[in-house]
Amino acid sequence: MTGSHLVRQTTSLITTETLKKDLHSLGVMPDTVLMVHSSLRSLGWIAGGEITVIQALMAAVTDNGTIVMPTQTTHNSDPKYWQNPPVPEEWWPGIRYFMPAYLPDITPTIGMGRIAEAFRTFPDVKRSLHPSASFAAWGKYASFIIDNHSINFAFGEQSPLARLYDLDASILFIGTDYSTCTAMHLGEFRANDGRKAFKQGSAMMENGERVWKTYMELEENSEQFNDIGRAFEKEAAVTNGMVAQSPCKLIQIRPLVDFTSRYLTNLSKQ
C-alpha cells in the first residue's frame, strides 16, 4: 500500500494524543507493564509515524510503567537451519566466520517491524545481550526484565519472557495476531510435550573479541499459535478494541502462557 492510499484510508488525523486516548480506552494505563507486537501500517497514516506511536505508548504507561518489544536478529544464527531462504552448505563455514558480532546498540532487528526497530534506539531503552533473540525495554522494570538474559534457551526461565510472567504483564497486539506472540514460546518451554533441545550458534562479543558462540535452544513452532489463541479466547478474558484504525487485543501474559503449556502438553498425548 502506497503512502497516498494510506492517507485516503485514514479517516482523521492520528497524533500522539489520539493514540494515547485510544490506548487508555483499550485498557493500557499508567503503571502497565506492556509487551507490544505491532504493525505500523495497520494504524493508518500517522503524523510522525513510528516515533509518534512509541511516544504515545510511553505517555500511556508513564515512567511508572514499562514497555517491552522483541528485537530479534534471527539472521545471526547457524546457517544450517536457515529455510527462508536456505543457503548452500559450502557457504556455512564462511557465514559462521564472517557474520558480524551482535552489538545491542547497533545490530538492527529482522522482521520485527518499524516500531520495534525504532524503539530499540530510543533514549533509556535497554536491550538484552542475547545475540539472536534479544528484547528491548523502557521504564520502571526495564533492568529487571532485560538483565541476565541467558544465552541458552532464549525464551525459557532465564529470559525476559519469564520476568514478564513474574510481573503479570499485559500483551498488546496492534494489528497483529497470535503468530507474532513471542510470549507463547515460554508456554512451549514449559510444556511437557517431548520437544527436543538442539545446538544453535551466533556471532557475538566475548571478552572484547568477536566469537562464534554455540548454545542450546528448544524446538519452536509458532505456526500453531493462532490455533492456540483461538482456543484460548473461548475460555479467557481478552480485551478487543481499536487504536486509531487498527484492531487490537490486550491480554494478560500469565493465563496465555499457562494455557499454551497445557494445550501443547495435552496435544502431545493425543
Long-range contacts (C-beta under 8 A, 24 or more apart in sequence): 1-41, 3-45, 6-41, 6-44, 6-45, 7-45, 9-44, 9-45, 9-245, 10-44, 10-45, 10-244, 10-245, 11-44, 11-245, 13-47, 14-43, 14-44, 14-45, 14-46, 14-47, 14-52, 14-244, 14-245, 15-46, 15-47, 15-48, 15-52, 16-48, 16-52, 16-55, 16-56, 16-59, 17-56, 18-244, 19-43, 19-46, 19-52, 19-53, 19-56, 19-57, 19-60, 19-243, 19-244, 20-56, 20-59, 20-60, 22-241, 22-242, 22-243, 22-244, 23-56, 23-57, 23-60, 23-243, 24-60, 25-241, 26-172, 26-239, 26-241, 26-242, 26-243, 26-248, 26-250, 27-170, 27-239, 27-241, 27-250, 28-57, 28-60, 28-61, 28-170, 28-172, 28-250, 29-60, 29-61, 29-65, 30-60, 30-61, 30-62, 30-64, 30-65, 31-61, 31-62, 31-64, 31-65, 32-60, 32-61, 32-65, 32-66, 32-170, 33-61, 33-65, 33-66, 33-68, 33-139, 33-141, 33-164, 33-167, 33-168, 33-169, 33-170, 34-61, 34-65, 34-66, 34-67, 34-68, 34-169, 34-170, 34-171, 34-172, 35-68, 35-69, 35-164, 35-169, 35-170, 35-171, 35-172, 35-182, 35-183, 35-253, 36-67, 36-68, 36-69, 36-115, 36-116, 36-171, 36-172, 36-174, 37-69, 37-70, 37-171, 37-172, 37-173, 37-174, 37-176, 37-180, 37-181, 37-182, 38-69, 38-113, 38-115, 38-116, 38-172, 38-173, 38-174, 38-175, 38-176, 39-113, 39-174, 39-175, 39-176, 39-246, 40-113, 40-114, 40-115, 41-175, 42-174, 42-175, 42-176, 42-245, 42-246, 42-247, 43-174, 43-175, 43-243, 43-244, 43-245, 43-246, 44-244, 44-245, 44-246, 46-244, 49-114, 50-114, 50-115, 50-117, 50-118, 50-119, 51-118, 53-115, 53-174, 54-115, 54-118, 54-119, 54-122, 58-138, 58-139, 61-139, 63-139, 63-140, 64-139, 64-140, 65-139, 65-140, 66-137, 66-138, 66-139, 66-140, 66-141, 66-142, 66-145, 66-167, 66-169, 67-119, 67-137, 67-138, 67-139, 68-135, 68-136, 68-137, 68-142, 68-145, 68-160, 68-164, 68-169, 69-112, 69-115, 69-116, 69-119, 69-120, 69-135, 69-136, 69-137, 70-112, 70-116, 70-133, 70-134, 70-135, 70-182, 71-109, 71-112, 71-116, 71-117, 71-119, 71-120, 71-127, 71-134, 71-135, 71-136, 72-109, 72-110, 72-111, 72-112, 72-132, 72-133, 72-134, 73-102, 73-107, 73-108, 73-109, 73-110, 73-131, 73-132, 73-134, 74-110, 74-111, 74-132, 74-133, 75-110, 76-102, 76-107, 76-131, 76-132, 76-202, 76-203, 76-204, 77-132, 77-200, 77-201, 77-202, 78-199, 78-200, 78-201, 78-202, 81-200, 96-201, 96-203, 96-212, 97-212, 99-202, 99-203, 99-212, 100-203, 100-210, 101-131, 101-203, 101-204, 101-205, 101-210, 101-211, 102-129, 102-130, 102-131, 102-132, 102-134, 102-202, 102-203, 102-204, 102-205, 103-205, 104-128, 104-129, 104-134, 115-174, 128-160, 129-204, 130-154, 131-202, 131-203, 131-204, 131-213, 132-200, 132-202, 133-159, 135-159, 135-160, 135-161, 141-167, 151-213, 151-215, 152-215, 152-216, 152-217, 153-189, 153-197, 153-216, 153-217, 153-218, 154-217, 155-182, 155-185, 155-186, 155-188, 155-189, 155-218, 155-220, 156-186, 156-189, 156-218, 157-189, 159-186, 161-185, 161-186, 161-257, 162-186, 164-253, 165-253, 165-254, 165-257, 168-252, 168-253, 168-254, 169-252, 169-253, 170-250, 170-251, 170-252, 170-253, 171-249, 171-250, 171-251, 171-252, 171-253, 171-256, 172-248, 172-249, 172-250, 173-248, 173-249, 173-250, 173-251, 174-243, 174-246, 174-248, 175-246, 175-247, 175-248, 177-226, 177-229, 178-225, 178-226, 178-228, 178-229, 178-230, 179-222, 179-223, 179-225, 179-226, 181-222, 181-225, 181-229, 181-256, 183-253, 183-256, 183-257, 184-222, 184-225, 184-228, 184-256, 184-257, 184-260, 185-220, 185-222, 186-257, 186-260, 187-228, 187-256, 187-257, 187-258, 187-259, 187-260, 187-261, 187-263, 187-264, 188-218, 188-220, 188-221, 188-260, 188-261, 188-264, 189-218, 190-257, 190-261, 191-260, 191-261, 191-262, 191-263, 191-264, 191-265, 191-268, 192-265, 192-268, 193-264, 193-265, 193-267, 193-268, 194-268, 195-219, 224-264, 225-260, 228-259, 228-260, 228-263, 228-264, 231-259, 231-263, 232-256, 232-259, 232-260, 232-263, 235-259
